[in-house]
Amino acid sequence: MQTGRMDLPVDGMTGLPMCKQLGTLIEVQHTSENTGEMFRDVMRSYPTGVTIVTSISEGKPVGGTMNSFTSVSVRPPLVAVFITTGSHTAMAIAESMKFNVNILGSEQEKDALKFADPDMARKFAEGNFGTGQNGIPIIHGSLACLECNLEQQIQIADHILFVGEVTAAYHMKKGNPILYYKRRFMELPSEP
Ligand SMILES: Cc1cc2nc3c(=O)[nH]c(=O)nc-3n(C[C@H](O)[C@H](O)[C@H](O)COP(=O)(O)O)c2cc1C
């Protein structure tokens, strides 16, 4: 067989090596600062939607911007989110055993930034939120909301995996979602 660079087999049509090493392979080790950066860099190249996960603590609204949100199961309807241990939002969910997932629209970059700030006082101003059937805050202007009862919480390294059973799911507004990619907020080029 004809071979190309590094003895890789060559595609008969294009003459190009059939397998090409596109980047430097760095084994991820917990000890190395450098490889931690590579891990984060690779994760940043995975695009996601953006949510604000809300809850309450001692009767006060709490919430944070989260993109680690995913669905887990349909029967029963379960969702999950990974939240930093010790953050306001993680502590509030553990206390109230309830949370809401607000799915953000393309016009909500300001909300996404505001709720990514640990300064809780700035987050909830009068008029910018309502309350779900479960008594947990809903962020006005969001596309959709999932109201959840805490099903399970699992401590994993420096995050807690919160699994919630969805008790109510509803659309609130028409529009495209906001996306997060390479540390930037983006929107879809057009309506799908
Ligand atoms: C786009 C985006 C996504 C984020 N996703 C998460 C996440 O999934 N889990 C998490 O713990 N923090 C995430 N953060 C960071 C939190 O929003 C930030 O730590 C915030 O302070 C949490 O609020 P709290 O400290 O009041 O709970 C994200 C931040 C941004 C900008």
The ligand as an SDF file (V2000), in Angstrom:
LIG
                    3D

 31 33  0  0  0  0  0  0  0  0999 V2000
  -22.1520   30.8100   30.1290 C   0  0  0  0  0  0  0  0  0  0  0  0
  -21.8790   30.4180   31.5580 C   0  0  0  0  0  0  0  0  0  0  0  0
  -22.1680   29.1440   31.9750 C   0  0  0  0  0  0  0  0  0  0  0  0
  -21.9350   28.7360   33.2920 C   0  0  0  0  0  0  0  0  0  0  0  0
  -22.2440   27.4590   33.6590 N   0  0  0  0  0  0  0  0  0  0  0  0
  -22.0240   27.0500   34.9260 C   0  0  0  0  0  0  0  0  0  0  0  0
  -22.3680   25.7240   35.3110 C   0  0  0  0  0  0  0  0  0  0  0  0
  -22.8760   24.9240   34.5450 O   0  0  0  0  0  0  0  0  0  0  0  0
  -22.1310   25.3670   36.5940 N   0  0  0  0  0  0  0  0  0  0  0  0
  -21.5660   26.2360   37.5100 C   0  0  0  0  0  0  0  0  0  0  0  0
  -21.3590   25.8410   38.6640 O   0  0  0  0  0  0  0  0  0  0  0  0
  -21.2340   27.5000   37.1570 N   0  0  0  0  0  0  0  0  0  0  0  0
  -21.4630   27.9300   35.8940 C   0  0  0  0  0  0  0  0  0  0  0  0
  -21.1500   29.2100   35.5280 N   0  0  0  0  0  0  0  0  0  0  0  0
  -20.6080   30.1270   36.5370 C   0  0  0  0  0  0  0  0  0  0  0  0
  -21.7380   30.6650   37.4580 C   0  0  0  0  0  0  0  0  0  0  0  0
  -22.7230   31.3520   36.7150 O   0  0  0  0  0  0  0  0  0  0  0  0
  -21.1580   31.6230   38.5130 C   0  0  0  0  0  0  0  0  0  0  0  0
  -20.2670   30.8780   39.3180 O   0  0  0  0  0  0  0  0  0  0  0  0
  -22.2110   32.2920   39.3790 C   0  0  0  0  0  0  0  0  0  0  0  0
  -21.5130   33.0790   40.3220 O   0  0  0  0  0  0  0  0  0  0  0  0
  -23.0940   31.3240   40.1350 C   0  0  0  0  0  0  0  0  0  0  0  0
  -23.9600   32.0750   40.9710 O   0  0  0  0  0  0  0  0  0  0  0  0
  -23.9330   31.8890   42.5550 P   0  0  0  0  0  0  0  0  0  0  0  0
  -22.5020   31.9570   42.9730 O   0  0  0  0  0  0  0  0  0  0  0  0
  -24.7270   33.0480   43.0620 O   0  0  0  0  0  0  0  0  0  0  0  0
  -24.5690   30.5790   42.8170 O   0  0  0  0  0  0  0  0  0  0  0  0
  -21.3710   29.6430   34.2170 C   0  0  0  0  0  0  0  0  0  0  0  0
  -21.0770   30.9490   33.7960 C   0  0  0  0  0  0  0  0  0  0  0  0
  -21.3180   31.3400   32.4820 C   0  0  0  0  0  0  0  0  0  0  0  0
  -20.9880   32.7340   32.0400 C   0  0  0  0  0  0  0  0  0  0  0  0
  1  2  1  0
  2  3  1  0
  2 30  2  0
  3  4  2  0
  4  5  1  0
  4 28  1  0
  5  6  2  0
  6  7  1  0
  6 13  1  0
  7  8  2  0
  7  9  1  0
  9 10  1  0
 10 11  2  0
 10 12  1  0
 12 13  2  0
 13 14  1  0
 14 15  1  0
 14 28  1  0
 15 16  1  0
 16 17  1  0
 16 18  1  0
 18 19  1  0
 18 20  1  0
 20 21  1  0
 20 22  1  0
 22 23  1  0
 23 24  1  0
 24 25  2  0
 24 26  1  0
 24 27  1  0
 28 29  2  0
 29 30  1  0
 30 31  1  0
M  END
$$$$
